[in-house]
Amino acid sequence: LTVSLATEHDVVLARQRARQVAALLDFEAQEQVRLATAVSEIARNAVRYAGGGRVELAVEEQDGTARLVVRVQD
C-alpha cells in the first residue's frame, strides 16, 4: 500500500491506513496507535521539510516470518 504525501490531509490518510493495516494484521490496539502515530510524525516531517514524499506499507517474509515494513520517503 502506498500513500503519496503532499498535504496535511495526506498525512492523516497515511496515519489511517497504517492503523487499518495494523488492525488487519491483528496488532493489539495500543500497537496500532503507536504505529499510526510514528507513521504520521515521520510523514508530517516529509511534507513539512521536504515538500512531500510517500509512505509505503508492505508485508514481507523473512526466514518464514511475516513482518510489516513501513518506508517513508521524502
Distance bins in CASP14 RR format, pairs under 12 A and 6 or more apart:
PFRMAT RR
TARGET T0000
AUTHOR 0000-0000-0000
RMODE 2
METHOD distances of the structure
MODEL  1
1 13 0 0 0 0 0 1 0 0 0 0 0
1 14 0 0 0 0 1 0 0 0 0 0 0
1 16 0 0 0 0 0 1 0 0 0 0 0
1 17 1 0 1 0 0 0 0 0 0 0 0
1 18 0 0 0 0 1 0 0 0 0 0 0
1 20 0 0 0 0 1 0 0 0 0 0 0
1 21 1 0 0 1 0 0 0 0 0 0 0
1 22 0 0 0 0 0 1 0 0 0 0 0
1 24 0 0 0 0 0 1 0 0 0 0 0
1 25 0 0 0 0 0 1 0 0 0 0 0
1 39 0 0 0 0 0 1 0 0 0 0 0
1 54 0 0 0 0 0 1 0 0 0 0 0
1 55 0 0 0 0 1 0 0 0 0 0 0
1 56 1 0 0 1 0 0 0 0 0 0 0
1 57 1 0 1 0 0 0 0 0 0 0 0
1 58 1 0 0 1 0 0 0 0 0 0 0
1 59 0 0 0 0 1 0 0 0 0 0 0
1 68 0 0 0 0 0 1 0 0 0 0 0
1 69 0 0 0 0 0 1 0 0 0 0 0
1 70 0 0 0 0 0 1 0 0 0 0 0
1 71 0 0 0 0 0 1 0 0 0 0 0
2 10 0 0 0 0 0 1 0 0 0 0 0
2 13 0 0 0 0 0 1 0 0 0 0 0
2 14 0 0 0 0 1 0 0 0 0 0 0
2 17 0 0 0 0 1 0 0 0 0 0 0
2 21 0 0 0 0 0 1 0 0 0 0 0
2 53 0 0 0 0 0 1 0 0 0 0 0
2 54 1 0 1 0 0 0 0 0 0 0 0
2 55 1 0 0 1 0 0 0 0 0 0 0
2 56 1 0 1 0 0 0 0 0 0 0 0
2 57 1 0 0 1 0 0 0 0 0 0 0
2 58 0 0 0 0 1 0 0 0 0 0 0
2 70 0 0 0 0 0 1 0 0 0 0 0
2 71 0 0 0 0 1 0 0 0 0 0 0
2 72 0 0 0 0 0 1 0 0 0 0 0
2 73 0 0 0 0 1 0 0 0 0 0 0
3 9 0 0 0 0 0 1 0 0 0 0 0
3 10 1 0 0 1 0 0 0 0 0 0 0
3 11 0 0 0 0 1 0 0 0 0 0 0
3 12 0 0 0 0 0 1 0 0 0 0 0
3 13 1 0 1 0 0 0 0 0 0 0 0
3 14 1 0 1 0 0 0 0 0 0 0 0
3 15 0 0 0 0 1 0 0 0 0 0 0
3 16 0 0 0 0 1 0 0 0 0 0 0
3 17 1 0 1 0 0 0 0 0 0 0 0
3 18 0 0 0 0 1 0 0 0 0 0 0
3 20 0 0 0 0 0 1 0 0 0 0 0
3 21 0 0 0 0 0 1 0 0 0 0 0
3 39 0 0 0 0 1 0 0 0 0 0 0
3 40 0 0 0 0 0 1 0 0 0 0 0
3 43 1 0 0 1 0 0 0 0 0 0 0
3 46 0 0 0 0 0 1 0 0 0 0 0
3 47 0 0 0 0 0 1 0 0 0 0 0
3 52 0 0 0 0 0 1 0 0 0 0 0
3 53 0 0 0 0 1 0 0 0 0 0 0
3 54 1 0 0 1 0 0 0 0 0 0 0
3 55 1 0 1 0 0 0 0 0 0 0 0
3 56 0 0 0 0 1 0 0 0 0 0 0
3 57 0 0 0 0 1 0 0 0 0 0 0
3 70 0 0 0 0 0 1 0 0 0 0 0
3 71 0 0 0 0 0 1 0 0 0 0 0
3 72 0 0 0 0 1 0 0 0 0 0 0
3 73 0 0 0 0 0 1 0 0 0 0 0
4 10 1 0 0 1 0 0 0 0 0 0 0
4 11 0 0 0 0 0 1 0 0 0 0 0
4 13 0 0 0 0 1 0 0 0 0 0 0
4 14 0 0 0 0 1 0 0 0 0 0 0
4 17 0 0 0 0 0 1 0 0 0 0 0
4 43 0 0 0 0 0 1 0 0 0 0 0
4 46 0 0 0 0 0 1 0 0 0 0 0
4 47 0 0 0 0 0 1 0 0 0 0 0
4 51 0 0 0 0 0 1 0 0 0 0 0
4 52 0 0 0 0 1 0 0 0 0 0 0
4 53 1 0 0 1 0 0 0 0 0 0 0
4 54 1 0 1 0 0 0 0 0 0 0 0
4 55 0 0 0 0 1 0 0 0 0 0 0
4 56 0 0 0 0 0 1 0 0 0 0 0
4 72 0 0 0 0 0 1 0 0 0 0 0
4 73 0 0 0 0 0 1 0 0 0 0 0
4 74 0 0 0 0 0 1 0 0 0 0 0
5 11 1 0 0 1 0 0 0 0 0 0 0
5 12 0 0 0 0 0 1 0 0 0 0 0
5 13 0 0 0 0 1 0 0 0 0 0 0
5 14 1 0 0 1 0 0 0 0 0 0 0
5 15 0 0 0 0 0 1 0 0 0 0 0
5 17 0 0 0 0 0 1 0 0 0 0 0
5 39 0 0 0 0 0 1 0 0 0 0 0
5 40 0 0 0 0 0 1 0 0 0 0 0
5 42 0 0 0 0 1 0 0 0 0 0 0
5 43 1 0 1 0 0 0 0 0 0 0 0
5 44 0 0 0 0 1 0 0 0 0 0 0
5 45 0 0 0 0 1 0 0 0 0 0 0
5 46 1 0 1 0 0 0 0 0 0 0 0
5 47 1 0 1 0 0 0 0 0 0 0 0
5 48 0 0 0 0 0 1 0 0 0 0 0
5 49 0 0 0 0 0 1 0 0 0 0 0
5 50 0 0 0 0 1 0 0 0 0 0 0
5 51 0 0 0 0 1 0 0 0 0 0 0
5 52 1 0 1 0 0 0 0 0 0 0 0
5 53 1 0 1 0 0 0 0 0 0 0 0
5 54 1 0 1 0 0 0 0 0 0 0 0
5 55 1 0 0 1 0 0 0 0 0 0 0
5 56 0 0 0 0 0 1 0 0 0 0 0
5 71 0 0 0 0 0 1 0 0 0 0 0
5 72 0 0 0 0 1 0 0 0 0 0 0
5 73 0 0 0 0 1 0 0 0 0 0 0
5 74 1 0 0 1 0 0 0 0 0 0 0
6 13 0 0 0 0 0 1 0 0 0 0 0
6 14 0 0 0 0 0 1 0 0 0 0 0
6 43 0 0 0 0 0 1 0 0 0 0 0
6 46 0 0 0 0 1 0 0 0 0 0 0
6 47 1 0 0 1 0 0 0 0 0 0 0
6 48 0 0 0 0 0 1 0 0 0 0 0
6 50 0 0 0 0 0 1 0 0 0 0 0
6 51 1 0 0 1 0 0 0 0 0 0 0
6 52 1 0 1 0 0 0 0 0 0 0 0
6 53 1 0 0 1 0 0 0 0 0 0 0
6 54 0 0 0 0 1 0 0 0 0 0 0
6 55 0 0 0 0 0 1 0 0 0 0 0
6 74 0 0 0 0 0 1 0 0 0 0 0
7 13 0 0 0 0 1 0 0 0 0 0 0
7 14 0 0 0 0 0 1 0 0 0 0 0
7 43 0 0 0 0 0 1 0 0 0 0 0
7 44 0 0 0 0 0 1 0 0 0 0 0
7 46 0 0 0 0 0 1 0 0 0 0 0
7 47 1 0 0 1 0 0 0 0 0 0 0
7 48 0 0 0 0 0 1 0 0 0 0 0
7 51 0 0 0 0 1 0 0 0 0 0 0
7 52 0 0 0 0 1 0 0 0 0 0 0
7 53 0 0 0 0 0 1 0 0 0 0 0
8 14 0 0 0 0 0 1 0 0 0 0 0
8 15 0 0 0 0 0 1 0 0 0 0 0
8 40 0 0 0 0 0 1 0 0 0 0 0
8 43 0 0 0 0 1 0 0 0 0 0 0
8 44 1 0 0 1 0 0 0 0 0 0 0
8 46 0 0 0 0 0 1 0 0 0 0 0
8 47 1 0 0 1 0 0 0 0 0 0 0
8 48 0 0 0 0 1 0 0 0 0 0 0
8 51 0 0 0 0 0 1 0 0 0 0 0
8 52 0 0 0 0 0 1 0 0 0 0 0
9 15 0 0 0 0 0 1 0 0 0 0 0
9 16 0 0 0 0 0 1 0 0 0 0 0
9 40 0 0 0 0 0 1 0 0 0 0 0
9 43 0 0 0 0 0 1 0 0 0 0 0
9 44 0 0 0 0 0 1 0 0 0 0 0
9 47 0 0 0 0 1 0 0 0 0 0 0
10 16 0 0 0 0 0 1 0 0 0 0 0
10 17 0 0 0 0 0 1 0 0 0 0 0
10 39 0 0 0 0 0 1 0 0 0 0 0
10 40 0 0 0 0 0 1 0 0 0 0 0
10 43 1 0 0 1 0 0 0 0 0 0 0
10 44 0 0 0 0 1 0 0 0 0 0 0
10 46 0 0 0 0 1 0 0 0 0 0 0
10 47 1 0 0 1 0 0 0 0 0 0 0
10 48 0 0 0 0 0 1 0 0 0 0 0
10 51 0 0 0 0 0 1 0 0 0 0 0
10 52 0 0 0 0 1 0 0 0 0 0 0
10 53 0 0 0 0 1 0 0 0 0 0 0
10 54 0 0 0 0 1 0 0 0 0 0 0
10 55 0 0 0 0 1 0 0 0 0 0 0
10 72 0 0 0 0 0 1 0 0 0 0 0
11 17 0 0 0 0 0 1 0 0 0 0 0
11 18 0 0 0 0 0 1 0 0 0 0 0
11 36 0 0 0 0 0 1 0 0 0 0 0
11 37 0 0 0 0 0 1 0 0 0 0 0
11 39 0 0 0 0 1 0 0 0 0 0 0
11 40 1 0 1 0 0 0 0 0 0 0 0
11 41 0 0 0 0 1 0 0 0 0 0 0
11 42 0 0 0 0 1 0 0 0 0 0 0
11 43 1 0 1 0 0 0 0 0 0 0 0
11 44 1 0 1 0 0 0 0 0 0 0 0
11 45 0 0 0 0 1 0 0 0 0 0 0
11 46 0 0 0 0 1 0 0 0 0 0 0
11 47 1 0 1 0 0 0 0 0 0 0 0
11 48 0 0 0 0 1 0 0 0 0 0 0
11 51 0 0 0 0 0 1 0 0 0 0 0
11 52 0 0 0 0 1 0 0 0 0 0 0
11 53 0 0 0 0 0 1 0 0 0 0 0
11 54 0 0 0 0 0 1 0 0 0 0 0
11 55 0 0 0 0 1 0 0 0 0 0 0
11 72 0 0 0 0 0 1 0 0 0 0 0
12 18 0 0 0 0 0 1 0 0 0 0 0
12 19 0 0 0 0 0 1 0 0 0 0 0
12 36 0 0 0 0 0 1 0 0 0 0 0
12 39 0 0 0 0 0 1 0 0 0 0 0
12 40 1 0 0 1 0 0 0 0 0 0 0
12 43 0 0 0 0 1 0 0 0 0 0 0
12 44 0 0 0 0 1 0 0 0 0 0 0
12 47 0 0 0 0 0 1 0 0 0 0 0
12 55 0 0 0 0 0 1 0 0 0 0 0
13 19 0 0 0 0 0 1 0 0 0 0 0
13 20 0 0 0 0 0 1 0 0 0 0 0
13 36 0 0 0 0 0 1 0 0 0 0 0
13 39 0 0 0 0 0 1 0 0 0 0 0
13 40 0 0 0 0 1 0 0 0 0 0 0
13 43 0 0 0 0 1 0 0 0 0 0 0
13 47 0 0 0 0 0 1 0 0 0 0 0
13 54 0 0 0 0 0 1 0 0 0 0 0
13 55 0 0 0 0 1 0 0 0 0 0 0
13 57 0 0 0 0 0 1 0 0 0 0 0
14 20 0 0 0 0 0 1 0 0 0 0 0
14 21 0 0 0 0 0 1 0 0 0 0 0
14 35 0 0 0 0 0 1 0 0 0 0 0
14 36 0 0 0 0 1 0 0 0 0 0 0
14 37 0 0 0 0 0 1 0 0 0 0 0
14 38 0 0 0 0 0 1 0 0 0 0 0
14 39 1 0 1 0 0 0 0 0 0 0 0
14 40 1 0 0 1 0 0 0 0 0 0 0
14 41 0 0 0 0 0 1 0 0 0 0 0
14 42 0 0 0 0 1 0 0 0 0 0 0
14 43 1 0 1 0 0 0 0 0 0 0 0
14 44 0 0 0 0 1 0 0 0 0 0 0
14 45 0 0 0 0 0 1 0 0 0 0 0
14 46 0 0 0 0 1 0 0 0 0 0 0
14 47 0 0 0 0 1 0 0 0 0 0 0
14 52 0 0 0 0 0 1 0 0 0 0 0
14 53 0 0 0 0 1 0 0 0 0 0 0
14 54 0 0 0 0 1 0 0 0 0 0 0
14 55 1 0 1 0 0 0 0 0 0 0 0
14 56 0 0 0 0 1 0 0 0 0 0 0
14 57 0 0 0 0 1 0 0 0 0 0 0
14 70 0 0 0 0 1 0 0 0 0 0 0
14 71 0 0 0 0 0 1 0 0 0 0 0
14 72 0 0 0 0 1 0 0 0 0 0 0
14 73 0 0 0 0 0 1 0 0 0 0 0
15 21 0 0 0 0 0 1 0 0 0 0 0
15 22 0 0 0 0 0 1 0 0 0 0 0
15 32 0 0 0 0 0 1 0 0 0 0 0
15 33 0 0 0 0 1 0 0 0 0 0 0
15 34 0 0 0 0 0 1 0 0 0 0 0
15 35 0 0 0 0 1 0 0 0 0 0 0
15 36 1 0 1 0 0 0 0 0 0 0 0
15 37 1 0 0 1 0 0 0 0 0 0 0
15 38 0 0 0 0 1 0 0 0 0 0 0
15 39 1 0 1 0 0 0 0 0 0 0 0
15 40 1 1 0 0 0 0 0 0 0 0 0
15 41 0 0 0 0 1 0 0 0 0 0 0
15 42 0 0 0 0 0 1 0 0 0 0 0
15 43 1 0 0 1 0 0 0 0 0 0 0
15 44 0 0 0 0 1 0 0 0 0 0 0
15 55 0 0 0 0 1 0 0 0 0 0 0
15 57 0 0 0 0 0 1 0 0 0 0 0
15 70 0 0 0 0 0 1 0 0 0 0 0
15 72 0 0 0 0 0 1 0 0 0 0 0
16 22 0 0 0 0 0 1 0 0 0 0 0
16 23 0 0 0 0 0 1 0 0 0 0 0
16 32 0 0 0 0 0 1 0 0 0 0 0
16 33 0 0 0 0 0 1 0 0 0 0 0
16 35 0 0 0 0 0 1 0 0 0 0 0
16 36 1 0 0 1 0 0 0 0 0 0 0
16 39 0 0 0 0 1 0 0 0 0 0 0
16 40 0 0 0 0 1 0 0 0 0 0 0
16 43 0 0 0 0 0 1 0 0 0 0 0
16 55 0 0 0 0 0 1 0 0 0 0 0
16 57 0 0 0 0 0 1 0 0 0 0 0
17 23 0 0 0 0 0 1 0 0 0 0 0
17 24 0 0 0 0 0 1 0 0 0 0 0
17 32 0 0 0 0 0 1 0 0 0 0 0
17 35 0 0 0 0 0 1 0 0 0 0 0
17 36 0 0 0 0 1 0 0 0 0 0 0
17 39 0 0 0 0 1 0 0 0 0 0 0
17 40 0 0 0 0 0 1 0 0 0 0 0
17 43 0 0 0 0 0 1 0 0 0 0 0
17 54 0 0 0 0 0 1 0 0 0 0 0
17 55 1 0 0 1 0 0 0 0 0 0 0
17 56 0 0 0 0 0 1 0 0 0 0 0
17 57 1 0 0 1 0 0 0 0 0 0 0
17 68 0 0 0 0 0 1 0 0 0 0 0
17 70 0 0 0 0 0 1 0 0 0 0 0
18 24 0 0 0 0 0 1 0 0 0 0 0
18 25 0 0 0 0 0 1 0 0 0 0 0
18 27 0 0 0 0 0 1 0 0 0 0 0
18 31 0 0 0 0 0 1 0 0 0 0 0
18 32 0 0 0 0 1 0 0 0 0 0 0
18 33 0 0 0 0 1 0 0 0 0 0 0
18 34 0 0 0 0 1 0 0 0 0 0 0
18 35 1 0 1 0 0 0 0 0 0 0 0
18 36 1 0 1 0 0 0 0 0 0 0 0
18 37 0 0 0 0 1 0 0 0 0 0 0
18 38 0 0 0 0 1 0 0 0 0 0 0
18 39 1 0 1 0 0 0 0 0 0 0 0
18 40 1 0 0 1 0 0 0 0 0 0 0
18 41 0 0 0 0 0 1 0 0 0 0 0
18 42 0 0 0 0 0 1 0 0 0 0 0
18 43 0 0 0 0 1 0 0 0 0 0 0
18 55 1 0 0 1 0 0 0 0 0 0 0
18 56 0 0 0 0 0 1 0 0 0 0 0
18 57 1 0 0 1 0 0 0 0 0 0 0
18 58 0 0 0 0 0 1 0 0 0 0 0
18 68 0 0 0 0 1 0 0 0 0 0 0
18 69 0 0 0 0 0 1 0 0 0 0 0
18 70 1 0 0 1 0 0 0 0 0 0 0
18 71 0 0 0 0 0 1 0 0 0 0 0
18 72 0 0 0 0 0 1 0 0 0 0 0
19 25 0 0 0 0 0 1 0 0 0 0 0
19 27 0 0 0 0 1 0 0 0 0 0 0
19 29 0 0 0 0 1 0 0 0 0 0 0
19 30 0 0 0 0 0 1 0 0 0 0 0
19 31 0 0 0 0 1 0 0 0 0 0 0
19 32 1 0 1 0 0 0 0 0 0 0 0
19 33 1 0 0 1 0 0 0 0 0 0 0
19 34 0 0 0 0 1 0 0 0 0 0 0
19 35 1 0 0 1 0 0 0 0 0 0 0
19 36 1 0 1 0 0 0 0 0 0 0 0
19 37 0 0 0 0 1 0 0 0 0 0 0
19 38 0 0 0 0 0 1 0 0 0 0 0
19 39 0 0 0 0 1 0 0 0 0 0 0
19 40 0 0 0 0 1 0 0 0 0 0 0
19 57 0 0 0 0 0 1 0 0 0 0 0
19 68 0 0 0 0 0 1 0 0 0 0 0
19 70 0 0 0 0 0 1 0 0 0 0 0
20 27 0 0 0 0 0 1 0 0 0 0 0
20 32 0 0 0 0 1 0 0 0 0 0 0
20 35 0 0 0 0 0 1 0 0 0 0 0
20 36 0 0 0 0 1 0 0 0 0 0 0
20 39 0 0 0 0 0 1 0 0 0 0 0
20 57 0 0 0 0 1 0 0 0 0 0 0
20 68 0 0 0 0 0 1 0 0 0 0 0
21 27 0 0 0 0 1 0 0 0 0 0 0
21 31 0 0 0 0 0 1 0 0 0 0 0
21 32 0 0 0 0 1 0 0 0 0 0 0
21 35 0 0 0 0 1 0 0 0 0 0 0
21 36 0 0 0 0 1 0 0 0 0 0 0
21 39 0 0 0 0 1 0 0 0 0 0 0
21 55 0 0 0 0 0 1 0 0 0 0 0
21 56 0 0 0 0 0 1 0 0 0 0 0
21 57 1 0 1 0 0 0 0 0 0 0 0
21 58 0 0 0 0 1 0 0 0 0 0 0
21 59 0 0 0 0 1 0 0 0 0 0 0
21 68 1 0 0 1 0 0 0 0 0 0 0
21 69 0 0 0 0 0 1 0 0 0 0 0
21 70 0 0 0 0 1 0 0 0 0 0 0
22 28 0 0 0 0 1 0 0 0 0 0 0
22 29 0 0 0 0 1 0 0 0 0 0 0
22 30 0 0 0 0 0 1 0 0 0 0 0
22 31 1 0 0 1 0 0 0 0 0 0 0
22 32 1 0 1 0 0 0 0 0 0 0 0
22 33 0 0 0 0 1 0 0 0 0 0 0
22 34 0 0 0 0 1 0 0 0 0 0 0
22 35 1 0 1 0 0 0 0 0 0 0 0
22 36 1 0 0 1 0 0 0 0 0 0 0
22 37 0 0 0 0 0 1 0 0 0 0 0
22 38 0 0 0 0 0 1 0 0 0 0 0
22 39 0 0 0 0 1 0 0 0 0 0 0
22 57 0 0 0 0 1 0 0 0 0 0 0
22 59 0 0 0 0 0 1 0 0 0 0 0
22 68 1 0 0 1 0 0 0 0 0 0 0
22 70 0 0 0 0 1 0 0 0 0 0 0
23 29 0 0 0 0 1 0 0 0 0 0 0
23 31 0 0 0 0 1 0 0 0 0 0 0
23 32 1 0 1 0 0 0 0 0 0 0 0
23 33 0 0 0 0 0 1 0 0 0 0 0
23 35 0 0 0 0 1 0 0 0 0 0 0
23 36 0 0 0 0 1 0 0 0 0 0 0
23 68 0 0 0 0 0 1 0 0 0 0 0
24 32 0 0 0 0 1 0 0 0 0 0 0
24 57 0 0 0 0 0 1 0 0 0 0 0
24 59 0 0 0 0 1 0 0 0 0 0 0
24 68 0 0 0 0 1 0 0 0 0 0 0
25 31 0 0 0 0 1 0 0 0 0 0 0
25 32 0 0 0 0 1 0 0 0 0 0 0
25 35 0 0 0 0 1 0 0 0 0 0 0
25 57 0 0 0 0 1 0 0 0 0 0 0
25 58 0 0 0 0 0 1 0 0 0 0 0
25 59 1 0 0 1 0 0 0 0 0 0 0
25 66 0 0 0 0 1 0 0 0 0 0 0
25 67 0 0 0 0 1 0 0 0 0 0 0
25 68 1 0 0 1 0 0 0 0 0 0 0
25 69 0 0 0 0 0 1 0 0 0 0 0
25 70 0 0 0 0 0 1 0 0 0 0 0
26 32 0 0 0 0 1 0 0 0 0 0 0
26 66 0 0 0 0 0 1 0 0 0 0 0
26 68 0 0 0 0 0 1 0 0 0 0 0
27 33 0 0 0 0 1 0 0 0 0 0 0
27 34 0 0 0 0 1 0 0 0 0 0 0
27 35 1 0 0 1 0 0 0 0 0 0 0
27 36 0 0 0 0 1 0 0 0 0 0 0
27 67 0 0 0 0 0 1 0 0 0 0 0
27 68 0 0 0 0 1 0 0 0 0 0 0
28 34 0 0 0 0 1 0 0 0 0 0 0
28 35 0 0 0 0 0 1 0 0 0 0 0
29 35 0 0 0 0 0 1 0 0 0 0 0
29 36 0 0 0 0 0 1 0 0 0 0 0
30 36 0 0 0 0 0 1 0 0 0 0 0
30 37 0 0 0 0 0 1 0 0 0 0 0
31 37 0 0 0 0 0 1 0 0 0 0 0
31 38 0 0 0 0 0 1 0 0 0 0 0
31 68 0 0 0 0 0 1 0 0 0 0 0
32 38 0 0 0 0 0 1 0 0 0 0 0
32 39 0 0 0 0 0 1 0 0 0 0 0
32 68 0 0 0 0 0 1 0 0 0 0 0
33 39 0 0 0 0 0 1 0 0 0 0 0
33 40 0 0 0 0 0 1 0 0 0 0 0
34 40 0 0 0 0 0 1 0 0 0 0 0
34 41 0 0 0 0 0 1 0 0 0 0 0
34 70 0 0 0 0 0 1 0 0 0 0 0
35 41 0 0 0 0 0 1 0 0 0 0 0
35 42 0 0 0 0 0 1 0 0 0 0 0
35 55 0 0 0 0 0 1 0 0 0 0 0
35 57 0 0 0 0 1 0 0 0 0 0 0
35 68 1 0 0 1 0 0 0 0 0 0 0
35 69 0 0 0 0 0 1 0 0 0 0 0
35 70 1 0 0 1 0 0 0 0 0 0 0
36 42 0 0 0 0 0 1 0 0 0 0 0
36 43 0 0 0 0 0 1 0 0 0 0 0
36 55 0 0 0 0 0 1 0 0 0 0 0
36 57 0 0 0 0 0 1 0 0 0 0 0
36 70 0 0 0 0 0 1 0 0 0 0 0
37 43 0 0 0 0 0 1 0 0 0 0 0
37 44 0 0 0 0 0 1 0 0 0 0 0
37 70 0 0 0 0 0 1 0 0 0 0 0
38 44 0 0 0 0 0 1 0 0 0 0 0
38 45 0 0 0 0 0 1 0 0 0 0 0
38 55 0 0 0 0 0 1 0 0 0 0 0
38 57 0 0 0 0 0 1 0 0 0 0 0
38 68 0 0 0 0 0 1 0 0 0 0 0
38 70 1 0 0 1 0 0 0 0 0 0 0
38 72 0 0 0 0 1 0 0 0 0 0 0
39 45 0 0 0 0 0 1 0 0 0 0 0
39 46 0 0 0 0 0 1 0 0 0 0 0
39 54 0 0 0 0 0 1 0 0 0 0 0
39 55 1 0 0 1 0 0 0 0 0 0 0
39 56 0 0 0 0 0 1 0 0 0 0 0
39 57 0 0 0 0 1 0 0 0 0 0 0
39 68 0 0 0 0 0 1 0 0 0 0 0
39 69 0 0 0 0 0 1 0 0 0 0 0
39 70 1 0 0 1 0 0 0 0 0 0 0
39 71 0 0 0 0 0 1 0 0 0 0 0
39 72 1 0 0 1 0 0 0 0 0 0 0
40 46 0 0 0 0 0 1 0 0 0 0 0
40 47 0 0 0 0 0 1 0 0 0 0 0
40 48 0 0 0 0 0 1 0 0 0 0 0
40 55 0 0 0 0 1 0 0 0 0 0 0
40 70 0 0 0 0 0 1 0 0 0 0 0
40 72 0 0 0 0 0 1 0 0 0 0 0
41 47 0 0 0 0 0 1 0 0 0 0 0
41 48 0 0 0 0 0 1 0 0 0 0 0
41 55 0 0 0 0 0 1 0 0 0 0 0
41 70 0 0 0 0 0 1 0 0 0 0 0
41 72 0 0 0 0 1 0 0 0 0 0 0
42 48 0 0 0 0 0 1 0 0 0 0 0
42 49 0 0 0 0 0 1 0 0 0 0 0
42 50 0 0 0 0 0 1 0 0 0 0 0
42 52 0 0 0 0 0 1 0 0 0 0 0
42 53 0 0 0 0 0 1 0 0 0 0 0
42 54 0 0 0 0 0 1 0 0 0 0 0
42 55 1 0 0 1 0 0 0 0 0 0 0
42 56 0 0 0 0 0 1 0 0 0 0 0
42 70 0 0 0 0 1 0 0 0 0 0 0
42 71 0 0 0 0 1 0 0 0 0 0 0
42 72 1 0 1 0 0 0 0 0 0 0 0
42 73 0 0 0 0 0 1 0 0 0 0 0
42 74 0 0 0 0 1 0 0 0 0 0 0
43 49 0 0 0 0 0 1 0 0 0 0 0
43 50 0 0 0 0 0 1 0 0 0 0 0
43 51 0 0 0 0 0 1 0 0 0 0 0
43 52 0 0 0 0 1 0 0 0 0 0 0
43 53 0 0 0 0 1 0 0 0 0 0 0
43 54 0 0 0 0 1 0 0 0 0 0 0
43 55 1 0 1 0 0 0 0 0 0 0 0
43 56 0 0 0 0 0 1 0 0 0 0 0
43 57 0 0 0 0 0 1 0 0 0 0 0
43 70 0 0 0 0 1 0 0 0 0 0 0
43 71 0 0 0 0 0 1 0 0 0 0 0
43 72 1 0 1 0 0 0 0 0 0 0 0
43 73 0 0 0 0 0 1 0 0 0 0 0
43 74 0 0 0 0 1 0 0 0 0 0 0
44 50 0 0 0 0 0 1 0 0 0 0 0
44 51 0 0 0 0 0 1 0 0 0 0 0
44 52 0 0 0 0 0 1 0 0 0 0 0
44 53 0 0 0 0 0 1 0 0 0 0 0
44 55 0 0 0 0 0 1 0 0 0 0 0
44 72 0 0 0 0 0 1 0 0 0 0 0
44 74 0 0 0 0 0 1 0 0 0 0 0
45 51 0 0 0 0 1 0 0 0 0 0 0
45 52 0 0 0 0 1 0 0 0 0 0 0
45 53 0 0 0 0 0 1 0 0 0 0 0
45 55 0 0 0 0 0 1 0 0 0 0 0
45 72 0 0 0 0 1 0 0 0 0 0 0
45 73 0 0 0 0 0 1 0 0 0 0 0
45 74 1 0 0 1 0 0 0 0 0 0 0
46 52 1 0 1 0 0 0 0 0 0 0 0
46 53 1 0 1 0 0 0 0 0 0 0 0
46 54 0 0 0 0 1 0 0 0 0 0 0
46 55 0 0 0 0 1 0 0 0 0 0 0
46 56 0 0 0 0 0 1 0 0 0 0 0
46 71 0 0 0 0 0 1 0 0 0 0 0
46 72 1 0 1 0 0 0 0 0 0 0 0
46 73 1 0 0 1 0 0 0 0 0 0 0
46 74 1 1 0 0 0 0 0 0 0 0 0
47 53 1 0 0 1 0 0 0 0 0 0 0
47 54 0 0 0 0 0 1 0 0 0 0 0
47 55 0 0 0 0 0 1 0 0 0 0 0
47 72 0 0 0 0 0 1 0 0 0 0 0
47 73 0 0 0 0 0 1 0 0 0 0 0
47 74 0 0 0 0 1 0 0 0 0 0 0
48 74 0 0 0 0 1 0 0 0 0 0 0
49 74 1 0 0 1 0 0 0 0 0 0 0
50 72 0 0 0 0 0 1 0 0 0 0 0
50 73 0 0 0 0 1 0 0 0 0 0 0
50 74 1 1 0 0 0 0 0 0 0 0 0
51 73 0 0 0 0 0 1 0 0 0 0 0
51 74 1 0 0 1 0 0 0 0 0 0 0
52 72 0 0 0 0 0 1 0 0 0 0 0
52 73 0 0 0 0 1 0 0 0 0 0 0
52 74 1 0 1 0 0 0 0 0 0 0 0
53 71 0 0 0 0 0 1 0 0 0 0 0
53 72 1 0 0 1 0 0 0 0 0 0 0
53 73 1 0 1 0 0 0 0 0 0 0 0
53 74 1 0 1 0 0 0 0 0 0 0 0
54 70 0 0 0 0 0 1 0 0 0 0 0
54 71 0 0 0 0 1 0 0 0 0 0 0
54 72 1 0 0 1 0 0 0 0 0 0 0
54 73 1 0 1 0 0 0 0 0 0 0 0
54 74 0 0 0 0 1 0 0 0 0 0 0
55 69 0 0 0 0 0 1 0 0 0 0 0
55 70 1 0 0 1 0 0 0 0 0 0 0
55 71 1 0 0 1 0 0 0 0 0 0 0
55 72 1 0 1 0 0 0 0 0 0 0 0
55 73 0 0 0 0 1 0 0 0 0 0 0
55 74 0 0 0 0 0 1 0 0 0 0 0
56 68 0 0 0 0 0 1 0 0 0 0 0
56 69 1 0 0 1 0 0 0 0 0 0 0
56 70 1 0 0 1 0 0 0 0 0 0 0
56 71 1 0 1 0 0 0 0 0 0 0 0
56 72 1 0 0 1 0 0 0 0 0 0 0
56 73 1 0 0 1 0 0 0 0 0 0 0
57 67 0 0 0 0 0 1 0 0 0 0 0
57 68 1 0 0 1 0 0 0 0 0 0 0
57 69 1 0 0 1 0 0 0 0 0 0 0
57 70 1 0 1 0 0 0 0 0 0 0 0
57 71 0 0 0 0 1 0 0 0 0 0 0
57 72 0 0 0 0 1 0 0 0 0 0 0
58 66 0 0 0 0 0 1 0 0 0 0 0
58 67 0 0 0 0 1 0 0 0 0 0 0
58 68 1 0 0 1 0 0 0 0 0 0 0
58 69 1 0 1 0 0 0 0 0 0 0 0
58 70 0 0 0 0 1 0 0 0 0 0 0
58 71 1 0 0 1 0 0 0 0 0 0 0
59 65 0 0 0 0 0 1 0 0 0 0 0
59 66 1 0 1 0 0 0 0 0 0 0 0
59 67 1 0 0 1 0 0 0 0 0 0 0
59 68 1 0 1 0 0 0 0 0 0 0 0
59 69 1 0 0 1 0 0 0 0 0 0 0
59 70 0 0 0 0 0 1 0 0 0 0 0
60 66 1 0 0 1 0 0 0 0 0 0 0
60 67 1 0 1 0 0 0 0 0 0 0 0
60 68 0 0 0 0 1 0 0 0 0 0 0
60 69 1 0 1 0 0 0 0 0 0 0 0
60 70 0 0 0 0 0 1 0 0 0 0 0
60 71 0 0 0 0 0 1 0 0 0 0 0
61 67 1 0 0 1 0 0 0 0 0 0 0
61 68 0 0 0 0 0 1 0 0 0 0 0
61 69 0 0 0 0 0 1 0 0 0 0 0
62 68 0 0 0 0 0 1 0 0 0 0 0
62 69 0 0 0 0 1 0 0 0 0 0 0
END
